[in-house]
Amino acid sequence: MNDHQDDLYPRVRAVLTATGFEEIATGDEGVHLIHHARGVMVGWMPTQLSPAPVQADLPGLRHAFTLALAATLRAAGLTVETHDDQWLLVLDTHHTPD
């Protein structure tokens, strides 16, 4: 991991926290951040939705939430790739492939 990646993770966390998408501390639900070789992966595990959506609605809800996360991160000047409506990759623009 390089210095740029060390700076990126807290920056992503700060942007999400400031806009109400706080990372979940424990458990399976909520927003998750994971270190990645090219940056930071951001994902969302929905639970405790009220009223509970039917299973057919979950892909649409996940898509909308992912769009909102991506828009928030891009508005903060970060470069974001979408991966299957499940995860976002916030890119370390200083990353150089091996």
MITI-438699 format. One record per residue (C-alpha): residue number from 1; x, y, z. Coordinates in Angstrom, 2 decimals. Example, Ala and Ser with C-alpha at 12.3 -4.5 7.8 and 13.67 -1.06 7.14 Angstrom:
BEGIN
<site num="1" xx="12.30" yy="-4.50" zz="7.80"/>
<site num="2" xx="13.67" yy="-1.06" zz="7.14"/>
This chain:
BEGIN
<site num="1" xx="0.00" yy="0.00" zz="0.00"/>
<site num="2" xx="1.36" yy="3.43" zz="-0.87"/>
<site num="3" xx="0.94" yy="6.84" zz="0.78"/>
<site num="4" xx="-1.78" yy="7.87" zz="-1.68"/>
<site num="5" xx="-3.87" yy="4.83" zz="-0.74"/>
<site num="6" xx="-3.28" yy="5.61" zz="2.93"/>
<site num="7" xx="-4.78" yy="9.08" zz="2.29"/>
<site num="8" xx="-7.63" yy="7.85" zz="0.09"/>
<site num="9" xx="-9.36" yy="5.56" zz="2.60"/>
<site num="10" xx="-9.85" yy="8.26" zz="5.27"/>
<site num="11" xx="-10.86" yy="10.76" zz="2.58"/>
<site num="12" xx="-13.58" yy="8.42" zz="1.26"/>
<site num="13" xx="-14.76" yy="7.74" zz="4.82"/>
<site num="14" xx="-14.88" yy="11.47" zz="5.60"/>
<site num="15" xx="-16.87" yy="12.28" zz="2.45"/>
<site num="16" xx="-19.40" yy="9.54" zz="3.17"/>
<site num="17" xx="-19.73" yy="10.46" zz="6.85"/>
<site num="18" xx="-20.19" yy="14.16" zz="6.07"/>
<site num="19" xx="-23.03" yy="13.34" zz="3.69"/>
<site num="20" xx="-24.84" yy="10.85" zz="5.93"/>
<site num="21" xx="-23.47" yy="7.59" zz="4.49"/>
<site num="22" xx="-21.49" yy="6.64" zz="7.56"/>
<site num="23" xx="-19.54" yy="3.39" zz="7.42"/>
<site num="24" xx="-20.95" yy="0.63" zz="9.58"/>
<site num="25" xx="-18.68" yy="-0.25" zz="12.51"/>
<site num="26" xx="-19.75" yy="-3.86" zz="13.02"/>
<site num="27" xx="-22.16" yy="-6.38" zz="11.61"/>
<site num="28" xx="-23.22" yy="-7.13" zz="8.08"/>
<site num="29" xx="-25.50" yy="-4.22" zz="7.27"/>
<site num="30" xx="-24.72" yy="-0.69" zz="6.13"/>
<site num="31" xx="-21.95" yy="0.93" zz="4.10"/>
<site num="32" xx="-18.68" yy="-1.00" zz="3.89"/>
<site num="33" xx="-15.24" yy="0.26" zz="2.84"/>
<site num="34" xx="-12.55" yy="-2.21" zz="1.79"/>
<site num="35" xx="-8.95" yy="-1.48" zz="0.82"/>
<site num="36" xx="-8.31" yy="-2.47" zz="-2.80"/>
<site num="37" xx="-5.09" yy="-2.53" zz="-4.85"/>
<site num="38" xx="-6.49" yy="0.25" zz="-7.08"/>
<site num="39" xx="-8.24" yy="2.31" zz="-4.38"/>
<site num="40" xx="-11.18" yy="1.77" zz="-2.02"/>
<site num="41" xx="-14.20" yy="-0.46" zz="-2.60"/>
<site num="42" xx="-17.50" yy="0.92" zz="-1.27"/>
<site num="43" xx="-20.56" yy="-1.27" zz="-0.91"/>
<site num="44" xx="-23.91" yy="-1.35" zz="0.85"/>
<site num="45" xx="-25.60" yy="-4.24" zz="2.62"/>
<site num="46" xx="-29.27" yy="-3.34" zz="3.23"/>
<site num="47" xx="-31.05" yy="-4.43" zz="6.39"/>
<site num="48" xx="-33.57" yy="-2.98" zz="8.77"/>
<site num="49" xx="-35.55" yy="-1.42" zz="5.94"/>
<site num="50" xx="-38.97" yy="-0.29" zz="7.02"/>
<site num="51" xx="-41.28" yy="-1.35" zz="5.59"/>
<site num="52" xx="-39.32" yy="-4.35" zz="4.41"/>
<site num="53" xx="-39.14" yy="-4.40" zz="0.58"/>
<site num="54" xx="-40.19" yy="-7.46" zz="-1.31"/>
<site num="55" xx="-37.25" yy="-9.36" zz="-2.78"/>
<site num="56" xx="-38.10" yy="-8.09" zz="-6.28"/>
<site num="57" xx="-37.64" yy="-4.47" zz="-5.15"/>
<site num="58" xx="-34.17" yy="-5.01" zz="-3.68"/>
<site num="59" xx="-32.19" yy="-4.70" zz="-6.97"/>
<site num="60" xx="-33.87" yy="-1.36" zz="-7.72"/>
<site num="61" xx="-33.23" yy="-0.11" zz="-4.21"/>
<site num="62" xx="-29.60" yy="-1.23" zz="-4.36"/>
<site num="63" xx="-29.18" yy="0.49" zz="-7.75"/>
<site num="64" xx="-30.62" yy="3.76" zz="-6.44"/>
<site num="65" xx="-28.44" yy="3.67" zz="-3.33"/>
<site num="66" xx="-25.34" yy="2.91" zz="-5.41"/>
<site num="67" xx="-26.14" yy="5.85" zz="-7.71"/>
<site num="68" xx="-26.48" yy="8.12" zz="-4.68"/>
<site num="69" xx="-23.15" yy="6.93" zz="-3.24"/>
<site num="70" xx="-21.41" yy="7.38" zz="-6.61"/>
<site num="71" xx="-22.84" yy="10.88" zz="-7.07"/>
<site num="72" xx="-21.72" yy="11.87" zz="-3.58"/>
<site num="73" xx="-18.18" yy="10.61" zz="-4.14"/>
<site num="74" xx="-17.91" yy="12.20" zz="-7.60"/>
<site num="75" xx="-19.19" yy="15.53" zz="-6.27"/>
<site num="76" xx="-16.27" yy="15.43" zz="-3.82"/>
<site num="77" xx="-13.87" yy="15.15" zz="-6.77"/>
<site num="78" xx="-13.19" yy="11.43" zz="-6.51"/>
<site num="79" xx="-12.99" yy="9.08" zz="-9.51"/>
<site num="80" xx="-15.47" yy="6.20" zz="-9.22"/>
<site num="81" xx="-16.07" yy="2.98" zz="-11.17"/>
<site num="82" xx="-19.32" yy="1.03" zz="-10.76"/>
<site num="83" xx="-19.11" yy="-2.75" zz="-10.42"/>
<site num="84" xx="-22.39" yy="-4.66" zz="-10.99"/>
<site num="85" xx="-24.62" yy="-2.35" zz="-8.90"/>
<site num="86" xx="-23.02" yy="-4.01" zz="-5.89"/>
<site num="87" xx="-19.76" yy="-2.15" zz="-5.34"/>
<site num="88" xx="-18.09" yy="1.10" zz="-6.25"/>
<site num="89" xx="-14.35" yy="1.38" zz="-6.69"/>
<site num="90" xx="-13.00" yy="4.78" zz="-5.71"/>
<site num="91" xx="-9.80" yy="4.93" zz="-7.71"/>
<site num="92" xx="-6.43" yy="5.94" zz="-6.43"/>
<site num="93" xx="-5.50" yy="8.20" zz="-9.34"/>
<site num="94" xx="-1.84" yy="7.74" zz="-8.40"/>
<site num="95" xx="-2.02" yy="3.93" zz="-8.72"/>
<site num="96" xx="0.41" yy="2.37" zz="-11.15"/>
<site num="97" xx="-0.19" yy="-1.26" zz="-12.18"/>
<site num="98" xx="2.55" yy="-3.77" zz="-11.46"/>
